[in-house]
Amino acid sequence: MIDSQNCVTMVAPAKVNLFLHITGRQPDGYHLLQSLFAFTETGDEITVAHSDRKGVSMNLGGAYASRLHALGAGGEKNLVVKAVHKMAKVFAKEPNLSIKLVKNLPVEAGIGGGSSDAAAVLLALRDLWQLDVALPDLIPLAQQLGADVPACLYQSAVWVEGIGEQLEPFKVPWQAYIVLVNPGVSVPTPEIFAEYKAQDTVFDMPVFDKAALCASPARLQGHSQNSLQRAAASRAPVIAEVLELLSVQPGAHTVRMSGSGATCFALFEDKEAAALCLSAIQNLQPGWWAMADRLV
Ligand code: C5P
């Protein structure tokens, strides 16, 4: 949303890995992935505005603002601020900006939090500074901010390979509603990859026929997985409880963990079933975070 070019607001949606396979490991330790990223419609909100003051000022709001402060990521260390400085440098702009981040999504949760926020701020600055730059041209810059940031630029389904830099927008031939549930444990991504490595898991065979794998939710559920799920559940056993609870909800057809966890999701064909699942989870586990949305 653009307001006379003084201020731009963008949603930074939750990123959901509909599946996540690990097909190898690079000499630098990064893992080679195959994954289908999808996104929710709602999520965090970022507003960037021109400021009379020099530098970047960051204002945090939302349910998870305090968690970011506790992690020391409430200011200069936040990926959003790093993204602003990189973007300003590449496009020779003075970053005199005030930024408001409404952090609605849980942090260190496997749903792209910081990566989606960083991608959204790049898109917002492109509008605010009226830069004539195509989305794929932002990928090298996004990559320097984190492996998932390039994919998060798309904010709609994208097939991801490499360590996250090989991207192909993907048309999923079915619609889904989603319920996301986080049991309130944070699991830092590097720790889960380290655990995966320690478990000496056999790498996944590469998927060659993307269209066949994604032809229906049943095929996706039956022929793919989240290969980080075992490592994450051994660090945070409550993940198994979340998956169990989601899998008994009426109408849930695909249930798994997203990213490196601990957020898990269930997909539904209809909106009402997703809404019923959300209220069931909220009643049974009021301390857990949950949201329902449409998947894009
Ligand atoms: O790039 P980003 O900072 O988001 O990645 C966090 C950590 O996750 C990396 O330090 C690495 O340990 C692990 N990772 C990986 N392979 C990937 C992406 C991330 O091993 N493809």
Boltz pocket constraint, residues with backbone or C-beta under 6 A from the ligand:
constraints:
  - pocket:
      binder: B
      contacts: [[A, 29], [A, 30], [A, 31], [A, 32], [A, 33], [A, 145], [A, 146], [A, 147], [A, 148], [A, 162], [A, 163], [A, 164], [A, 189], [A, 190], [A, 193]]
      max_distance: 6.0
